[in-house]
Every structure is written in structure tokens, then in C-alpha cells.
Amino acid sequence: MKLQTKIGDLVALIASVDATTKAQHDAERLAASIAAGHRDSAISALDISIASRAAESKAAAAFAKLPGARRDLATATKSKAETLGDRAVKFGGKYSGATDYSVKWTPCPFPKAETFTDKGRQYSRGCTYRKTDASHVVSLSPEWAVLLAEREDVATLSERDGLPLIGIHADGRACWVKTKRGAITCETGWIAHFGVTCYHSTTSKKSAEQGLAKKLASQRAFWASAAEARKNAAQWAKDERRARLVARLCNVDATIADAIALGYCRPGIEAFQSQHRIGDTAPLRSLLASGNPSAVRLALAVARKVRRAEPLAA
């Protein structure tokens, strides 16, 4: 089935669901107006309700005309995309006031991730400062949702790097959510992946592929080094203890340049910084304490360089 056909079926399903929701809302408004005894508002609400019911029937009929297999596929696509959107929006941080999360569909030709804030309730009677209420919203686009639902493997890899996907376009671009100081926004670029490793780039597909090659080379070197070290388990354990000791005790910071040298991509680095509130430099002990496997690998790599420069007594 062509991609545009799948997108059209998804659009028809969304239109039917939205029309049903609006019709129910307008019916509730009509019932409320009648109960309140407001004649003029009830007449107006009746006209609106009749129109929305007609729109609901028309949208439902248009979707019902599709073959059963296509309706089922559109329903499954909508459900998968909304599930991924819900996981992405939850990357938004908790604010001091009320914090809510929502996923919606947009007629815009691209997905979005936004955080809206407002003044909330006072902290207490004796405190004039107000809390901050926040609404995290992910808007899904049908044009980007079909491939998003079909490529759950890529979405899983990207989410593992702290950059959950909310869309994949037919031209190869992807859209992922970034977190900064608790707020969410989105970024569009390219993702290159192999096995369980991926690399994000906002520059070009070629840049993503080059970054992935560098990252894989770094991982292969690390794995080869680990395999070689495991040939002599006692020496490997001793080296690891020394590296961890250096990482905990020395006053050395890891830098973004160190992370890039290991093959980490800038979007992934920025996501880690935001999640763990770490700046452009970080003490090795902070990286170990984060528990993040990539951060621990970076701390040990820097510690090994320090140990080679200043050998510790056994």
C-alpha cells in the first residue's frame, strides 16, 4: 500500500474521531442550556448540535467506506503513534505547580513539542510567590505518524538516547523531543542506526552516517579492549578498580570534547546534560553517580588517561 494512501486513511480516521468528540461536546452544551432554561442559548446550541451531528455522520461514513483491512491499519497506526507520543511527552519535567501532559493531532504538516507555563497558586498564605503551572503538549502530524508507527525499532533506539521520536517523514527526516530545564521542544534531523546504536544529526543524513561510523568505531575499540583485558581477568579487574578509584578521587572533569571523542552525538550529550543537570564540564564522580552506562564509560575513559599520565601505586 502506498504511503500517501495510509496517510489519507489515517486523516479520515482522525476526522471521524474528532467529529464524534465535537458532536458529544455540543450535545452536552445543548443539554446544559436546556436545563438552565436559557431559551436563546438553547436554540443556538441546538443549531450547533445539529450541524456537528451531521458532520459526525459524514466523517464516519467516509471512513466506513474504506476496506476493512485499511480501517484496521489506520486504527493500529493511530494507536501506536499516540503511544509513542505519550512516552515522548512524559519527558517533560514536573513543575512546582500543576503539571499536565497531553498528546493531540494537528493538521499542520509537521509535528511539534511545546511546554506552556503560567502562574499557579501561592506556595502558602504567608508567601506571595506563586508556583508555576505547566502543560506539556506533543502534536502529532499524520504525514509523519505513519512511518513513526512502522519504525518502532528506530523510535526505541532514539528514546534510549534520551531523544524520543514523534515523527518520521518520507524524505528520511525524523523529529525528536528535547528537554531543556524541564520544558520540551522538538528538533528535526536525521538518524543513522546500526544494531542497537544510533546517531542523531540536525545537519544532514551524511553527517549522521559519519557520526554513526565514528561511534561504532569507538564502541568496537572499547569492546576489543575489554575483550583483550578479559584475557587476564585479574589484571582487568585491577585496572578497573584503579580507574574507578581515580574517577572518584581525582579532581578532573570530563568535557564535551571528551564525549565527542568517544563518538557521542551532540543531541544525545545535550539530552544527558538536561536530564542530569550537568554543564559543559562534569566531575568524574558525578558521571559515575548518574548510573548512565555511557556516562560511566566516559568517566572511566578519562580516568584511564589520567592514570596513564600519573600512574598510581598498586
N, C-alpha and C positions, 0 to 999 in steps of 0.2 A: 504494500500500500504506500502511495506517495506521501511524503511528509506534509505537504500542503493539505491533503485530504484529512490527515489525522488532526492537523491544527483546526481545520474547519469544523470537524466533528466535535472537538473539544470546545470551540467557541459556541456551537449550538447547545451543548450541554450546559455550559456556564450561563448562557442567556436564559435557558429554561429554568434553572435553579434560581437565578436572580429574579426572574419574573414571578415565580412562585412565592419567594420571600417577600417581595413587594406587595403582592396581592394579599398575603396574610396580614402584613402590617397595615395596609389600607383598610382591610376588613375590621381590624381591631380599633382603628381610629373611628370608623363609622359606628361601631357598637358603643364606643365611649361617648360620642356626640349624642347618640340617641338616648343613652342612659342619663346624660346630663340635661336633656331636654332643650338643647340648643337647636332650634329648627333650621336656621340658615346654615349653620356649620354642618348640620346633619345632611342637608341637601347637597352641599358642596362635597362632603365626604362620600356621599352616595355616588355622585358622578365620577369621582376619582376611583372609587372602588370598582365600579362597573368597567371603567377603562382598563384598570390594572388586571381585572379578571379576564378581559378579552385578550390582553397582551399575554397573559399567562397561558391561555388556551392556544394561542397562535404559536408561541415558543415551544410549548410541549408537543404540539402537532408536528412542527418542523423537525424536532429531534426524534420523534417517534417514527418518522418516515425512513430514517436510516436503517440499514440492515442490522439485525440483532448483534452480529459479531462486532460491527463498528461501534454500536452503542456500548457494548461491554468494554471494548478497548478504551473508548473515551472516558468511561466511568473509572476504569482502573488507572488511567493516566492522571486524571484529576486527583484521585485519592493519593497516588504516590507523590505527585508534585506538592500537594498540600502537606503531606507528612514530612517531606524534606524541608519545606518552608517553615513548618512548625519547629523542626530541630534547629534551623538556622536562626530564627528569631529569638530562640531561648539563649543565644549567645549574648544578648543584651544584658547589661548588668542590673542589679537591684538598686533602686534609688532610695533616698531616705523616706520618701512618701509612698503613695500608692504606685505600683508598677504593674502595667499590664502588657500583654503580648497578643498580637493578632496577625493573621495571615489573610490576605484578600486577593482578589483577581482584579487586574487593571486592564483597560482597553489600550493602554499605551504599548508601543512596540518594544518595550524593554522593561525588565524587572527593576525593582527598587527596594532599598532597605533604609528606613529612616527612624529616628527617635525624636519624639516631640516631648518637650518638658513644659511644666507650668508650676506656679506656686501652689503648694498644698497647705495643709493645716499647720498651725503653730506647734512647735515642739511641746510646749506646755503653757499654762496660764501665765507663768512668770517670765516666759521667754518670748520676745517679739519676733524672733527668727522663724521663718516658715520652712517646712520640709519641701522637697522637690518631688512632684509627681511626674511620672514618665510613662509614655506609651511607645513601645517598640512595634513597628509595623513593617512587615515584608509584603510587597506587592508582586504577585506572580503574573507573568505575561504568557498567554497561550503560545506565542511564537517561540518562546524559549523553554516552555514547560514540557513539550513532547519528548525532546531529546534528553532533558533532565531526568524524566521518569524512566527512559530507556537505558540511561547510563548511570545506574545506581552505583556501579563499581567505581567510576570516577568521582562521584559525589562522596562516597565513603572515604576515598583516599584524600580528597581535598579537606573534608571535615576533620580527618585525623591530623592534618597540618594546622588546624585551627581556623580554616577558611571554608566554612560550609557553603555549598553551591545553592543558588536559587534560579539558575538558568543556564542552558547550553544552546547556542544558536547554530543554525545550519551552516554558517560560514566558518565554524570551528571555534568561535569565541565562547568564553564562559563568563559567568557573572557570579562573584562570591561575596559573602558578607565579611566585613572587617569590623573589629571592635576597637574603639578608642575612648578611654576614660568612661567606660560603661555604655556609651552610645554606639549604635550600629549605623554603618553606611555600607555602600556597595562599591565594588571595583570590577571593571571589565578587562579581560585579558585572555591569555592563552595558557593551557595546562598541557604539559608533556608528561607522560607517565610510562612506567615500565614496572611490571610486577606490583610490589606494594610501595613503590616510590614515585613521587610526583614533584613537579617543579612549576611554580607559577611565574608568569611574566606579564607585565602590562605593556610591554614594548612590541613584541612580535612573536609569532609562532617559532621562528628561528631562534630567537633569544631563549624561549622556553626549552627548546630541544638542546641547545648548547648548555643551559644551566642544568638540565637533567643529566646530560652526559658527564658533566663535572661532578655532580652529586653522586652519581653511580660509581664513578671512578674513585671518589673519596670513600664511599662505602666498601667497595671491593678492596681498597688498600687497607681499610680498617679490619675487614673480615680476614684478609690474608695475614695481617699482622697478628690478629687474635688467634688464628689457626696455628701460625708458627709458634706463638707463645705457648699455646696449649700443649705443644710437643714436650715442653718441660713445665709441667704443672706447678711445681714448687717455685720455679723462678718467676713464672707468670703471676702466681698469687703474691709473691713478694713484691714484684713490680707494681701490681695493682694497689697493694697496701701502701707502698711508698707514694704512689701518685695521689691516692686519696688523702694521705697524711699531708702532702704538700698542698693539695687543694683546700684542706681545712685550715692549715696553719699559716700559709704564706700570705703576705699582703699583696696579692696580684689580682688584677681584674682582667676578665675576658672582654674583648671588644667586638664590635660588629665586624671588623676586618677579620678577626679570628674565625667568626661564624661563617663568613663568606668564603674564607679559605678552606673550610670543611665542606663547602658545597651547598650551604643552606641558602634559600632564596629570600630576598628582602621582604616580600609579603608575609612569609612564614615567620621571619625574625620579628617583624612588627607586631604580628598577632601574638607571639610569645611575650614580647615586651608589654603589650597591653594587658594580657591575661595575668601576668605575674608582677605587673607594675615595676618593671626593671628598665633603667635608662639605657644610654648607648654604651655604657660600661657596666659590668656586674662582677662583684666579688665571686671567686670560685665557690666559696662555701654557700652563697645564695643559689648558684646554679645547681649544686648538689642537693640543697634543701628543697628545690622545686619538685624533684622527683621525675621531671620530664626526661625521658631517655635521651633525646637529642641534646638537652642542656647538660646532662651528666657526661655525655660523650665529649662535648665541648670543654667542660671543666677538666676532664682527665687529659685531653689532648694538650691543653695549655699547661697543666701541671707537669706533664711529661717533658715539655720543652724547658720548664723551669728546672726540673730535676736534672736534665742533661746539662744545663748551664751551671747549676750549683749542686753537684752530687751530694746526697745525704749519706751519712754513715749507716751501714747495715744494722 
